[in-house]
Amino acid sequence: MKSNPKIGIIVVNWNGFSDTCECLESLLRLNYPNYKIFVVDNNSENKEADSLEKKFRNEKVEIIKNNTNLGYCGGNNIGFARAKADGFEYTVILNNDTVVEENLLNSLIAKFDDDDIYAVGATIVEYSDRNTIQSRGMLINKSNFTTQFIDHHKKVNSEQIDVANSVSGCCFMVDNDKFDKELFDERFFCYYEENDLCLTIIERGGRISIAKDALVYHKVAISSNKLSGFSEYQMTKNIFLLQRKHAKGFQKILSFLRDFKDFLYRIKLMLKHKQLWIGPHIIRGYCHGLLIFMGVNPNKFRYKLSSRKTRLFFL
């Protein structure tokens, strides 16, 4: 590896102006000499892209404005394509609700010591308690595709025991030469896309690594029980898409049983929080997921949604 390769950092913004500003301010304090930040705005309200452009008039920051919300996957793909086209050799995917340490890039790039390393994840730490880890990568059980967060709730200075086979989508770096114009399968939109990426890396013979001393402080806890119709739909649907792409043989049966158990759990959680309006979103996600699992495009079906009252149509 040559000294100080060019690193692009992609931050996707969607109606998160204050968080994005704090994130960018921390990125501008990085002690790495050769980097640039690409802020991809997913058609935010209140002209946030213009406000970011006005606030951060800096040669290290470029604002990319999308005309529609392309989601986490589409937004990051836009930024990744720009970084590759501009000759950047490595790219960091970073959530906008984060603050980073000054040595982030040095710590991540140091882990690319072998040619078969495709991606390196950061250590994700609680924003409100900067000595408590959210995750040091993840372990995907490839028999049923359940996910375990490594070192969750451990102290930052603790030893890492497990070896990750998936990074956290909150922050990770990739070797651009290992990928084409896109990183993510945009059918995921958001949720499980980093699992899909890492499983694809492993299937190609690549490896995942975690930089223990690359600390990123994340405002949203991964253990959050907060429910929303959109997130419940995406998570329910996307696990089927993940299995459709990566499950083989008997794995498909185990995955299907796991999905049904997870479906019942989500219904239970919905009843516990007395948020019955979420139910149709979960059911729609499950139905669309089943269609995807069977190889049928769910877009052939039409549905209607409203914010608090939902009706489901299959035509």
Helices and strands as residue ranges (DSSP letters): E 7-13, H 17-27, E 35-41, H 48-55, E 61-65, H 71-85, E 90-94, E 98-100, H 104-109, E 117-126, E 133-135, E 138-140, E 147-149, E 171-175, G 176-178, H 193-203, E 207-218, H 229-246, H 250-272, G 276-278, H 279-293, G 298-300
